[in-house]
Amino acid sequence: MTDREPYTPGPARGAEIRKDGEKWTLVLVRELRHPPEKVWQALTDPAHLREWAPFDADRSLGTVGTTVKLTTVGPPTPRVTETRVARADAPEMLEYQWGDFDMRWELEALGGGTRLTLWTNIGRRFIAMGAAGWHICFDVLDRLLGGTPIGRLVGPEAIKFGGWQRLNAEYAKQFDAEAPNWPSPPAQKS
């Protein structure tokens, strides 16, 4: 059972952008109250991913060399991409591609919890939107692992959610990027 009514995301935090040549990388850091082994399972197990991630996986992402189909959740026509897990050092580092996005997850033990860091390449004009989306995914993940699931909130459903709209504007300001009036795509700013 899920209950989203009491959920309101906190302020935009724990995100930064890096530029290397023409490549932009969004880096998100979140401290979770759960041990790395539990977080690792949520990052790699298809049943857990269905509860919080913006994609479904047809098999575990926990083994190097495994080919996994990832299906984007929410769009009118699901986008299916195939990836090969490039790195899976449980419960510390996970690397794979999701479509055109390089995904690198680092899990660092922190007391009884985990510092979770995600690095993903992203187009400059989508940085604030991506940060807002992953912020909400991380909140949903934290509640799922804590035993109080609120249900996956991704894609068009997330964009209609007022908390996403606020986060998008806050991250746009933080990153000195233009926040769009959704559904128009954001203006590119160099």
N, C-alpha and C positions, 0 to 999 in steps of 0.2 A: 504494500500500500504506500502510496506517495502523497505528499501534501505540499503543494508549492505556495499556498497562500501566505504563510509567514516568511517566505524567502524574499529577502531584499539584499542584493549584493552590496558589499562594502565599497569604499572608495577605490578608484584606480590606484593600484600600487604593485610593486614587485615586477615591473616590466621596464625594459629598455630596448633601444634599437641600436644596431651597429651597422656601419656601412663599410664595405670592402670593395673598392672600385664601383661597379654598378650594382653590386649585390647587396641587398638589405636583409638583415637578420633580426628577427624578433626574439628576445630572450625574456622568458617569464620565470620567476622564482616564487615558489610558495612553500611555506613551512606547514607540514601536515602533522597531525597528532598521532600518526600511525607508523609502525615500524617499516623499514624498507622492504622487507619480504612481503608484507601485505600490500604495499603500494605497487611493488613489482607485479604481483598477480593481477591487480586492477589494470595495469598498463599492457599486459600481454595476453590475458585470458579473454576469449571472445565473449563469454557470458558477462564478464565484468564490463568490458568495453561497451556492450549494448546498453549499459545503464548510465553512462556518462560521456562517452567520446562522440565526436561529430562523424564517426564512421563505424561501420560494422566490419568485423574480420571473420573470414571463414575458417581460420585455424589460429593457433597460438603464435604470437610474435616472439616467444621466448627462446627460440633456438636459431643460432646462426645458420644461414643457408636455406632456411625454410622459405618456400614461396607461399605468399598469403594474398588472397584477394581482399581488397579494402573497398567498401561501398559507402559512398557519401550518403549521409542521412539528411532528408529534408527537401532536396530539390525535386521539382516535378518529374524529372527523369533522373533516376539514380546514376551516379558516375562510378563505374567500377574500374579500379586500377589494380595491377598486380605488382607486388613488391617482393623483394628478397631481403630477408633480415640480414643486415650487414654486420651488426655487432649485438651480442646479447650476453653481457657479463652480469649475471644475476647476483645480487639485486642492486647493481651499481650503475650500469650503462646499457642503453638500448638505442640502436640506430637502424633506420629504414627510411624508405621514401613513401610518401603518400601522394600519388600523382606527381606533380611537379615540386612538391615540398620535401626538402630534406628534413627529417625529424630526428633529433638527438635528445634523449632523455637521460638526465643524470640524477641518481638518487644518492643522497649523502645522509648517513645516520646522524641524528641530531637529538641528543638526549634519548628519550623513548620514541621519538618521532623521526620524520624524514624531511630534509630540504630537497624538494623536487624542482629541477630546472629543466625547462624545455627550450631548445634552440630550433628555430625553423626559419627558412628563407621565406620572404614574402615581398610582394610588390609594394613599393613605397606608398601608393595610393590606398592600400588596404591594411596598413599597419594598425591604425586605431581600431578598425573593425575586427581584425584578427585578435588583437589584445583583449578587446571586450568579450569576444566569443570564448577564447581560452580561459579568461578570468571566470566566466560563468561555469565552464566545464570543470575547472579546478574546484569551485565551490560545490558543485554537484558531486564530484569525486570525494571530497572531504566528508560530506554528509553521508554518502553511500558507505564509505569505510567506517564511519562512526555509528552506523546502524539506524540512521534516520534519513533514508533516501527521499529525495524530492522528485525524482524522475529526470530523465535526460531532457535538456533544453538546448536545442541546436537548430541551425539553419533558419528558415523563415519564421519558425515559431519563436526562436530567440530574438530575432530582429524586431518582432512585434512587441516583445516584452519591454516594458518601460525601463527596467534596470539595465538592459543592454543599451538602450538609447542613451541613458545617462553616462554609462561607462564609455561608450564610443566617443561622446563629447569630451569627457575628462581625459581619455587617452590622447585624443586629437590635440587637446591643449598641451598636455604633457610633452608630446612629441613634436609640437609646433607643426602639426599637419592640419589640413582642413577637414572639418567634420561635415559630412554630407547631410543634406536633407533627404533622408531615405525615402524612396528607393533609388534615387539618383546615385551613381557611383561617385566617389569622392574625386575632387579635382586633383590632378597631379601637381605636386609642389617639389621643386628641386632643392 
